[in-house]
Amino acid sequence: LDSHHKFQRILTYAKQAPKNYTPPNGNLVAGKLLDLNYEIYKSQTIEMLLKEADIYVISFFGDGATIKKSPLMNILASSIHEPAGCLSIVDCSGHLASDGTKDASFISNLFVPHIKAMVAKTPKCTDLIIFDGASNVQKAGSLLEVQFPHLSVIHGAEHVVSLFYSDVFRIKEFDLLK
């Protein structure tokens, strides 16, 4: 830790702080400062996604995940200047608690505002959506293709490859090799 460049930078700035400086408390860090950090990340991500999007376009991808019993849906995008920008992580708990399901309609509606926001700034700047092979997300892709005819939806093989290697590395010899 002490040799890490970020830690060294903190020490450099700390030396320059006035004697009456008081660091922010946990509530400020977890509240206003975290919100500010999020807004800066989001605006920089969108700026990089839209940079030359009229030429190189933007691709969307997403996947469902359950982390500690929290059902989530990740909405991500990439472009030539932003390889993986997180646009949103949607907590689906409320939707599921009210007898909803992570069906095609629900999933496609999560992506629509993000696609519309990008297309409003740069028309037809999106061309591709990549989903895993789950039937609900593939159907969501079909719904998005109808709403945005310039989009193509493809099956992302990286999820299958990841599952394959997960299985392979359960084999004792491969785990030792890893």
Residue frames as a rotation matrix with the C-alpha (Angstrom) as fourth column:
LEU 1
0.566 0.824 0.000 0.00
0.824 -0.566 0.000 0.00
0.000 0.000 -1.000 0.00
ASP 2
0.494 -0.380 -0.782 2.69
0.236 -0.807 0.541 2.50
-0.837 -0.452 -0.309 0.94
SER 3
-0.624 -0.781 0.017 4.39
0.202 -0.141 0.969 2.21
-0.755 0.608 0.246 -2.45
HIS 4
-0.020 0.699 0.715 1.16
0.976 0.170 -0.138 2.62
-0.218 0.695 -0.685 -4.45
HIS 5
-0.758 -0.366 0.540 1.16
0.552 -0.801 0.232 5.82
0.347 0.474 0.809 -6.51
LYS 6
0.131 0.880 0.456 -2.31
0.233 -0.474 0.849 6.83
0.963 -0.005 -0.268 -5.29
PHE 7
0.688 0.051 -0.723 -1.28
0.722 0.050 0.690 6.55
0.071 -0.997 -0.002 -1.66
GLN 8
-0.394 -0.906 -0.156 1.83
0.892 -0.417 0.172 8.62
-0.221 -0.072 0.973 -2.40
ARG 9
-0.521 0.286 0.804 -0.38
0.379 -0.767 0.518 11.24
0.765 0.574 0.291 -4.02
ILE 10
0.619 0.770 -0.156 -2.61
0.432 -0.167 0.886 11.41
0.656 -0.616 -0.436 -0.93
LEU 11
0.333 -0.579 -0.744 0.44
0.889 -0.069 0.452 12.01
-0.313 -0.812 0.492 1.24
THR 12
-0.677 -0.589 0.442 1.65
0.717 -0.663 0.215 14.77
0.166 0.462 0.871 -1.07
TYR 13
-0.129 0.728 0.674 -1.71
0.179 -0.651 0.738 16.53
0.975 0.216 -0.046 -0.86
ALA 14
0.683 0.395 -0.614 -1.97
0.626 0.116 0.771 15.95
0.376 -0.911 -0.168 2.90
LYS 15
-0.222 -0.863 -0.453 1.34
0.956 -0.284 0.073 17.76
-0.192 -0.417 0.888 3.41
GLN 16
-0.831 -0.100 0.548 -0.10
0.347 -0.862 0.369 20.79
0.435 0.497 0.751 1.63
ALA 17
0.179 0.982 -0.054 -3.34
0.630 -0.072 0.773 20.90
0.756 -0.173 -0.632 3.64
PRO 18
-0.143 -0.191 0.971 -3.74
-0.472 -0.850 -0.236 23.78
0.870 -0.492 0.031 6.09
LYS 19
-0.940 -0.328 -0.091 -3.49
-0.071 0.451 -0.890 22.95
0.332 -0.830 -0.448 9.79
ASN 20
-0.578 0.785 0.223 -7.19
-0.587 -0.210 -0.782 23.68
-0.567 -0.583 0.583 10.34
TYR 21
-0.383 0.422 -0.822 -8.26
-0.758 0.366 0.541 21.17
0.529 0.830 0.180 7.64
THR 22
-0.334 0.372 0.866 -10.79
-0.588 0.637 -0.499 18.60
-0.737 -0.676 0.006 8.82
PRO 23
-0.991 -0.020 -0.136 -11.41
-0.120 0.601 0.790 15.55
0.066 0.799 -0.597 6.62
PRO 24
-0.248 0.967 -0.059 -15.03
-0.796 -0.169 0.581 14.87
0.552 0.191 0.812 5.62
ASN 25
-0.432 0.166 0.886 -16.99
-0.689 0.573 -0.443 12.61
-0.581 -0.803 -0.133 7.93
GLY 26
-0.866 0.048 0.498 -18.52
0.217 0.933 0.287 9.29
-0.451 0.357 -0.818 6.87
ASN 27
0.123 0.992 0.020 -21.96
0.543 -0.051 -0.838 10.81
-0.831 0.114 -0.545 6.24
LEU 28
0.393 -0.051 -0.918 -20.54
-0.555 -0.809 -0.192 13.35
-0.733 0.585 -0.346 3.82
VAL 29
-0.679 -0.712 -0.178 -18.38
-0.605 0.406 0.685 10.76
-0.415 0.573 -0.707 2.06
ALA 30
-0.788 0.417 0.452 -21.28
0.464 0.886 -0.009 8.31
-0.404 0.203 -0.892 1.75
GLY 31
0.259 0.943 -0.209 -23.72
0.576 -0.325 -0.750 11.07
-0.775 0.074 -0.628 0.78
LYS 32
0.805 0.160 -0.572 -22.87
-0.212 -0.822 -0.528 14.21
-0.555 0.546 -0.628 -1.17
LEU 33
-0.093 -0.937 -0.335 -19.33
-0.808 -0.125 0.576 13.21
-0.582 0.325 -0.746 -2.14
LEU 34
-0.596 -0.042 0.802 -20.40
0.225 0.950 0.217 9.77
-0.771 0.310 -0.557 -3.35
ASP 35
0.498 0.844 0.202 -23.25
0.531 -0.113 -0.840 11.35
-0.686 0.525 -0.504 -5.35
LEU 36
0.599 -0.366 -0.712 -20.81
-0.585 -0.807 -0.077 13.86
-0.547 0.463 -0.698 -6.85
ASN 37
-0.512 -0.831 0.219 -18.38
-0.502 0.496 0.708 11.07
-0.697 0.253 -0.671 -7.75
TYR 38
-0.232 0.535 0.813 -21.22
0.580 0.747 -0.326 9.14
-0.781 0.396 -0.483 -9.41
GLU 39
0.771 0.582 -0.260 -22.37
0.186 -0.596 -0.781 12.18
-0.609 0.554 -0.567 -11.44
ILE 40
0.193 -0.796 -0.574 -18.81
-0.805 -0.463 0.371 12.87
-0.561 0.390 -0.730 -12.62
TYR 41
-0.658 -0.420 0.625 -18.32
-0.087 0.867 0.490 9.20
-0.748 0.268 -0.607 -13.61
LYS 42
0.119 0.818 0.563 -21.65
0.636 0.372 -0.676 9.11
-0.763 0.438 -0.476 -15.44
SER 43
0.817 0.208 -0.537 -21.06
-0.188 -0.786 -0.589 12.34
-0.545 0.583 -0.603 -17.40
GLN 44
-0.145 -0.940 -0.308 -17.50
-0.812 -0.065 0.580 11.29
-0.565 0.335 -0.754 -18.34
THR 45
-0.543 0.006 0.840 -18.74
0.214 0.968 0.131 7.86
-0.812 0.250 -0.527 -19.44
ILE 46
0.507 0.817 0.277 -21.48
0.546 -0.055 -0.836 9.33
-0.667 0.575 -0.474 -21.63
GLU 47
0.597 -0.372 -0.710 -19.07
-0.580 -0.813 -0.062 11.90
-0.554 0.449 -0.701 -23.06
MET 48
-0.503 -0.862 0.067 -16.60
-0.610 0.409 0.678 9.16
-0.612 0.300 -0.732 -24.02
LEU 49
-0.271 0.489 0.829 -19.37
0.499 0.808 -0.313 6.92
-0.823 0.329 -0.463 -25.42
LEU 50
0.729 0.684 -0.019 -20.63
0.379 -0.427 -0.821 9.74
-0.570 0.591 -0.570 -27.64
LYS 51
0.108 -0.774 -0.624 -17.17
-0.542 -0.572 0.616 10.83
-0.834 0.271 -0.481 -28.80
GLU 52
-0.666 -0.339 -0.665 -17.08
-0.737 0.157 0.658 9.99
-0.118 0.928 -0.354 -32.54
ALA 53
-0.449 0.579 0.681 -20.24
0.017 0.767 -0.641 7.89
-0.893 -0.276 -0.354 -32.08
ASP 54
0.525 0.642 -0.559 -21.48
-0.537 -0.261 -0.802 9.12
-0.661 0.721 0.208 -35.45
ILE 55
0.078 -0.596 -0.799 -18.58
-0.943 0.215 -0.252 7.22
0.322 0.774 -0.545 -37.03
TYR 56
-0.747 -0.578 -0.329 -17.79
-0.436 0.799 -0.415 4.29
0.503 -0.167 -0.848 -34.73
VAL 57
0.141 0.982 -0.126 -21.20
-0.373 0.171 0.912 3.85
0.917 -0.082 0.390 -33.02
ILE 58
-0.451 -0.134 0.882 -22.12
-0.892 0.048 -0.449 2.55
0.018 -0.990 -0.141 -29.57
SER 59
-0.305 0.346 -0.887 -22.90
-0.051 0.924 0.378 -1.03
0.951 0.161 -0.264 -28.55
PHE 60
0.084 0.412 0.907 -25.04
-0.969 -0.177 0.170 -1.92
0.231 -0.894 0.385 -25.57
PHE 61
-0.322 -0.073 -0.944 -24.81
-0.004 0.997 -0.076 -5.04
0.947 -0.021 -0.321 -23.49
GLY 62
-0.092 0.355 0.930 -26.37
-0.953 -0.303 0.022 -6.24
0.289 -0.884 0.367 -20.31
ASP 63
-0.451 -0.057 -0.891 -26.82
0.073 0.992 -0.100 -9.16
0.889 -0.110 -0.444 -18.02
GLY 64
0.647 0.669 0.367 -28.86
-0.414 -0.096 0.905 -10.12
0.641 -0.737 0.215 -15.04
ALA 65
-0.511 -0.787 -0.346 -27.12
0.003 0.401 -0.916 -10.91
0.859 -0.469 -0.202 -11.78
THR 66
0.774 0.633 -0.001 -28.15
0.002 -0.001 1.000 -11.85
0.633 -0.774 -0.002 -8.28
ILE 67
-0.399 -0.916 0.042 -25.78
0.079 -0.079 -0.994 -10.63
0.914 -0.393 0.104 -5.59
LYS 68
-0.996 0.000 -0.091 -26.56
0.091 0.081 -0.993 -11.53
0.008 -0.997 -0.081 -1.99
LYS 69
-0.413 0.906 0.089 -30.18
0.830 0.415 -0.372 -12.24
-0.374 -0.080 -0.924 -2.92
SER 70
-0.006 0.376 -0.926 -30.52
-0.143 -0.917 -0.372 -8.88
-0.990 0.130 0.059 -4.70
PRO 71
0.215 0.133 0.968 -31.79
0.857 0.450 -0.252 -9.32
-0.469 0.883 -0.018 -8.28
LEU 72
0.000 -0.351 -0.936 -29.97
-0.127 -0.929 0.348 -6.84
-0.992 0.119 -0.045 -10.51
MET 73
0.678 0.076 0.731 -29.80
0.702 0.229 -0.674 -5.94
-0.219 0.970 0.102 -14.18
ASN 74
-0.174 -0.840 -0.514 -26.62
0.348 -0.541 0.766 -4.37
-0.921 -0.046 0.387 -15.54
ILE 75
0.869 0.364 0.335 -26.92
0.452 -0.312 -0.835 -1.91
-0.199 0.878 -0.436 -18.41
LEU 76
0.033 -0.967 -0.252 -23.56
0.270 -0.234 0.934 -1.30
-0.962 -0.099 0.254 -20.05
ALA 77
0.980 0.199 0.031 -22.32
0.084 -0.264 -0.961 0.29
-0.183 0.944 -0.275 -23.25
SER 78
0.058 -0.998 0.024 -19.09
0.472 0.048 0.880 0.47
-0.880 -0.040 0.474 -25.18
SER 79
0.993 0.085 -0.084 -17.57
-0.031 -0.495 -0.868 2.49
-0.116 0.865 -0.489 -27.96
ILE 80
0.519 -0.852 0.073 -14.16
0.466 0.211 -0.859 3.02
0.717 0.479 0.507 -29.44
HIS 81
-0.245 -0.627 0.739 -13.29
-0.275 -0.686 -0.673 5.48
0.930 -0.368 -0.005 -26.66
GLU 82
-0.196 0.258 0.946 -15.09
-0.978 0.014 -0.207 3.70
-0.067 -0.966 0.249 -23.78
PRO 83
-0.725 -0.194 -0.660 -14.60
-0.406 0.895 0.183 -0.09
0.556 0.401 -0.728 -23.74
ALA 84
-0.331 0.650 -0.684 -17.03
0.703 0.653 0.280 -0.72
0.629 -0.388 -0.674 -20.87
GLY 85
-0.833 0.122 0.539 -19.19
-0.340 -0.882 -0.326 2.04
0.436 -0.455 0.776 -19.47
CYS 86
-0.654 0.640 -0.404 -21.71
0.757 0.552 -0.350 1.23
-0.001 -0.535 -0.845 -16.77
LEU 87
-0.637 0.507 0.581 -24.88
-0.078 -0.792 0.605 3.21
0.767 0.340 0.544 -17.45
SER 88
0.065 0.703 0.708 -27.01
-0.937 -0.200 0.285 1.67
0.342 -0.683 0.646 -14.74
ILE 89
-0.892 -0.095 -0.441 -27.33
0.062 0.943 -0.328 -1.19
0.447 -0.320 -0.835 -12.32
VAL 90
-0.190 0.936 0.295 -31.03
-0.705 -0.340 0.623 -1.68
0.684 -0.090 0.724 -11.73
ASP 91
-0.940 0.039 0.339 -32.25
-0.253 0.588 -0.768 -3.25
-0.230 -0.808 -0.543 -8.51
CYS 92
-0.571 0.730 -0.376 -35.21
-0.331 0.214 0.919 -5.36
0.751 0.649 0.119 -9.61
SER 93
-0.948 0.140 -0.286 -36.36
0.316 0.522 -0.792 -6.22
0.039 -0.842 -0.539 -6.06
GLY 94
-0.594 0.757 -0.272 -39.37
-0.372 -0.558 -0.742 -3.88
-0.713 -0.340 0.613 -6.09
HIS 95
-0.257 0.470 -0.845 -40.52
-0.951 0.034 0.308 -5.09
0.173 0.882 0.438 -9.50
LEU 96
-0.610 -0.039 -0.791 -40.24
-0.111 0.993 0.037 -8.74
0.784 0.110 -0.610 -8.49
ALA 97
-0.955 0.251 -0.157 -41.90
0.195 0.134 -0.972 -8.11
-0.223 -0.959 -0.176 -5.10
SER 98
-0.309 0.886 -0.346 -44.95
-0.625 -0.463 -0.628 -6.70
-0.717 0.022 0.697 -6.89
ASP 99
0.319 0.424 0.847 -45.37
0.126 0.867 -0.482 -9.98
-0.939 0.260 0.223 -8.79
GLY 100
0.691 -0.174 -0.701 -43.31
-0.707 -0.365 -0.606 -8.80
-0.150 0.915 -0.375 -11.74
THR 101
0.673 -0.548 0.496 -40.76
0.477 0.835 0.274 -10.94
-0.565 0.052 0.824 -13.54
LYS 102
-0.178 -0.787 -0.591 -37.53
-0.361 -0.506 0.783 -10.23
-0.915 0.353 -0.194 -15.37
ASP 103
0.343 0.399 0.850 -39.32
0.620 0.584 -0.524 -10.88
-0.706 0.707 -0.047 -18.63
ALA 104
-0.296 -0.517 0.803 -38.52
0.955 -0.167 0.244 -9.54
0.007 0.839 0.543 -22.08
SER 105
0.445 0.564 0.696 -40.76
0.558 -0.782 0.277 -6.49
0.701 0.265 -0.662 -21.77
PHE 106
0.945 -0.120 -0.303 -39.30
0.222 -0.446 0.867 -5.46
-0.239 -0.887 -0.395 -18.41
ILE 107
0.106 -0.993 0.045 -35.71
0.662 0.104 0.742 -5.90
-0.742 -0.048 0.669 -19.61
SER 108
-0.215 -0.181 0.960 -36.21
0.931 -0.335 0.145 -4.07
0.295 0.925 0.240 -22.91
ASN 109
0.729 0.562 0.392 -37.87
0.407 -0.815 0.412 -1.16
0.551 -0.141 -0.822 -21.09
LEU 110
0.666 -0.582 -0.466 -34.75
0.413 -0.232 0.881 -0.82
-0.621 -0.779 0.085 -18.92
PHE 111
-0.325 -0.873 0.364 -32.63
0.777 -0.027 0.629 -0.26
-0.540 0.487 0.687 -22.04
VAL 112
0.295 0.549 0.782 -35.01
0.927 -0.364 -0.095 2.04
0.233 0.753 -0.616 -23.96
PRO 113
0.965 0.128 -0.229 -34.26
0.185 -0.951 0.247 5.29
-0.186 -0.281 -0.942 -22.08
HIS 114
0.177 -0.977 -0.119 -30.51
0.069 -0.108 0.992 4.77
-0.982 -0.184 0.048 -22.42
ILE 115
-0.356 -0.246 0.902 -30.74
0.868 0.272 0.416 4.09
-0.347 0.930 0.117 -26.15
LYS 116
0.576 0.666 0.474 -33.07
0.784 -0.615 -0.088 7.06
0.233 0.422 -0.876 -26.65
ALA 117
0.791 -0.327 -0.518 -30.72
0.086 -0.778 0.623 9.35
-0.606 -0.536 -0.587 -24.70
MET 118
-0.272 -0.949 0.162 -27.77
0.291 0.079 0.953 8.39
-0.917 0.306 0.255 -26.91
VAL 119
-0.303 0.232 0.925 -29.76
0.951 0.131 0.279 8.59
-0.057 0.964 -0.260 -30.16
ALA 120
0.784 0.605 -0.140 -31.16
0.606 -0.795 -0.040 12.01
-0.136 -0.053 -0.989 -29.15
LYS 121
0.474 -0.692 -0.544 -27.60
-0.165 -0.677 0.717 13.36
-0.865 -0.250 -0.435 -28.99
THR 122
-0.588 -0.643 -0.490 -26.25
-0.672 0.052 0.738 11.48
-0.449 0.764 -0.463 -32.01
PRO 123
0.434 0.889 -0.149 -28.91
-0.828 0.328 -0.455 9.95
-0.355 0.321 0.878 -34.32
LYS 124
0.937 0.080 -0.341 -28.49
-0.227 0.881 -0.416 6.26
0.267 0.467 0.843 -35.15
CYS 125
0.068 -0.973 0.221 -25.30
-0.896 -0.157 -0.415 6.06
0.439 -0.169 -0.883 -33.09
THR 126
-0.177 -0.085 0.981 -26.26
-0.664 0.746 -0.055 2.65
-0.726 -0.661 -0.188 -31.73
ASP 127
-0.071 0.121 -0.990 -26.01
-0.937 0.334 0.108 -0.46
0.343 0.935 0.090 -33.83
LEU 128
-0.234 -0.191 -0.953 -25.60
-0.086 0.981 -0.175 -3.48
0.969 0.041 -0.245 -31.61
ILE 129
0.286 0.263 0.921 -26.89
-0.953 -0.022 0.302 -5.07
0.100 -0.964 0.245 -28.44
ILE 130
-0.393 -0.499 -0.772 -25.20
-0.327 0.861 -0.390 -8.11
0.859 0.099 -0.502 -26.99
PHE 131
0.317 0.523 0.791 -27.04
-0.948 0.147 0.282 -10.39
0.032 -0.839 0.542 -24.58
ASP 132
-0.756 -0.484 0.440 -26.31
-0.522 0.852 0.041 -13.85
-0.395 -0.199 -0.897 -23.25
GLY 133
-0.868 0.314 -0.384 -28.37
-0.142 0.584 0.799 -16.80
0.475 0.749 -0.462 -24.42
ALA 134
-0.763 0.640 -0.090 -31.12
0.313 0.245 -0.917 -16.62
-0.565 -0.728 -0.388 -21.80
SER 135
-0.415 0.654 0.633 -34.48
0.889 0.145 0.434 -16.61
0.192 0.743 -0.641 -23.56
ASN 136
0.505 0.679 -0.532 -35.81
0.778 -0.626 -0.060 -13.59
-0.373 -0.384 -0.845 -21.68
VAL 137
0.050 -0.548 -0.835 -32.94
-0.029 -0.836 0.547 -11.32
-0.998 -0.003 -0.058 -22.73
GLN 138
-0.865 -0.290 0.409 -32.92
0.364 0.196 0.910 -12.64
-0.344 0.937 -0.064 -26.30
LYS 139
-0.009 0.943 0.331 -36.65
0.990 -0.039 0.138 -11.82
0.143 0.329 -0.933 -26.51
ALA 140
0.485 0.090 -0.870 -35.91
0.425 -0.893 0.145 -8.40
-0.764 -0.440 -0.471 -24.99
GLY 141
-0.582 -0.780 -0.230 -33.41
0.077 -0.334 0.939 -7.93
-0.810 0.529 0.255 -27.80
SER 142
-0.622 0.441 0.647 -36.08
0.779 0.266 0.568 -8.76
0.079 0.857 -0.509 -30.36
LEU 143
0.485 0.821 -0.302 -38.38
0.852 -0.522 -0.050 -6.13
-0.199 -0.233 -0.952 -28.81
LEU 144
0.166 -0.516 -0.841 -35.58
0.113 -0.837 0.536 -3.56
-0.980 -0.184 -0.080 -29.00
GLU 145
-0.810 -0.457 0.368 -34.94
0.371 0.087 0.924 -4.42
-0.454 0.885 0.099 -32.67
VAL 146
-0.063 0.876 0.477 -38.60
0.984 -0.024 0.175 -3.67
0.164 0.481 -0.861 -33.42
GLN 147
0.716 0.376 -0.588 -38.49
0.557 -0.816 0.156 -0.33
-0.421 -0.439 -0.793 -31.59
PHE 148
0.328 -0.709 -0.624 -35.08
-0.546 -0.681 0.488 0.63
-0.771 0.181 -0.611 -33.02
PRO 149
0.962 0.213 0.174 -34.84
-0.007 0.651 -0.759 -0.90
-0.275 0.729 0.627 -36.53
HIS 150
0.561 -0.815 -0.145 -31.19
-0.578 -0.260 -0.773 0.14
0.593 0.518 -0.617 -36.93
LEU 151
0.027 -0.535 0.845 -30.18
-0.952 0.244 0.185 -2.19
-0.305 -0.809 -0.502 -34.05
SER 152
0.193 -0.021 -0.981 -28.94
-0.371 0.924 -0.093 -5.75
0.908 0.382 0.171 -34.31
VAL 153
0.472 -0.023 0.882 -28.99
-0.861 0.202 0.466 -8.11
-0.189 -0.979 0.075 -31.36
ILE 154
0.115 -0.497 -0.860 -26.44
-0.456 0.743 -0.490 -10.89
0.882 0.449 -0.141 -31.11
HIS 155
0.962 0.143 -0.232 -25.74
0.092 0.632 0.770 -13.67
0.257 -0.762 0.595 -28.68
GLY 156
0.374 -0.861 0.344 -22.66
-0.865 -0.458 -0.204 -12.91
0.333 -0.221 -0.916 -26.60
ALA 157
0.588 -0.183 -0.788 -20.50
0.043 0.980 -0.196 -15.98
0.808 0.081 0.584 -26.40
GLU 158
-0.375 -0.835 0.403 -18.30
-0.410 -0.240 -0.880 -14.60
0.831 -0.496 -0.252 -23.60
HIS 159
0.107 0.495 0.862 -20.81
-0.994 0.063 0.087 -15.76
-0.012 -0.866 0.499 -21.00
VAL 160
0.953 0.244 -0.178 -20.70
-0.266 0.957 -0.116 -19.32
0.142 0.158 0.977 -22.33
VAL 161
0.246 -0.946 -0.210 -16.89
0.069 0.234 -0.970 -19.24
0.967 0.224 0.123 -22.49
SER 162
-0.334 -0.317 0.888 -16.78
-0.786 -0.426 -0.448 -17.96
0.520 -0.847 -0.107 -18.91
LEU 163
0.555 0.611 0.564 -19.03
-0.812 0.546 0.207 -20.79
-0.181 -0.573 0.799 -17.74
PHE 164
0.828 -0.311 -0.467 -16.87
-0.010 0.824 -0.567 -23.31
0.561 0.474 0.679 -19.63
TYR 165
-0.165 -0.983 0.082 -13.68
-0.087 -0.068 -0.994 -22.12
0.982 -0.172 -0.074 -17.93
SER 166
-0.049 0.250 0.967 -15.44
-0.979 -0.202 0.003 -22.01
0.196 -0.947 0.255 -14.58
ASP 167
0.902 0.413 0.124 -16.19
-0.426 0.898 0.108 -25.71
-0.067 -0.150 0.986 -15.04
VAL 168
0.562 -0.757 -0.334 -12.68
0.117 0.472 -0.874 -26.50
0.819 0.452 0.354 -16.30
PHE 169
-0.344 -0.794 0.501 -11.01
-0.390 -0.365 -0.845 -24.89
0.854 -0.486 -0.184 -13.30
ARG 170
0.490 0.496 0.717 -13.05
-0.871 0.263 0.415 -27.02
0.017 -0.828 0.561 -10.93
ILE 171
0.856 -0.319 -0.406 -10.88
0.188 0.925 -0.330 -29.90
0.481 0.207 0.852 -12.10
LYS 172
0.842 -0.476 -0.256 -8.12
0.267 -0.045 0.963 -30.31
-0.469 -0.879 0.089 -9.54
GLU 173
0.017 -0.921 0.389 -5.23
0.918 0.168 0.360 -30.32
-0.397 0.351 0.848 -12.03
PHE 174
0.005 0.058 0.998 -6.39
0.702 -0.711 0.038 -27.16
0.712 0.701 -0.044 -13.79
ASP 175
0.932 0.341 0.124 -7.03
0.136 -0.644 0.753 -25.43
0.337 -0.685 -0.646 -10.48
LEU 176
0.528 -0.820 -0.221 -3.43
0.512 0.100 0.853 -26.18
-0.677 -0.564 0.473 -9.44
LEU 177
-0.202 -0.575 0.793 -2.20
0.978 -0.157 0.135 -24.96
0.047 0.803 0.595 -12.82
LYS 178
0.505 0.492 0.709 -4.17
0.449 -0.851 0.271 -21.73
0.737 0.182 -0.651 -12.33
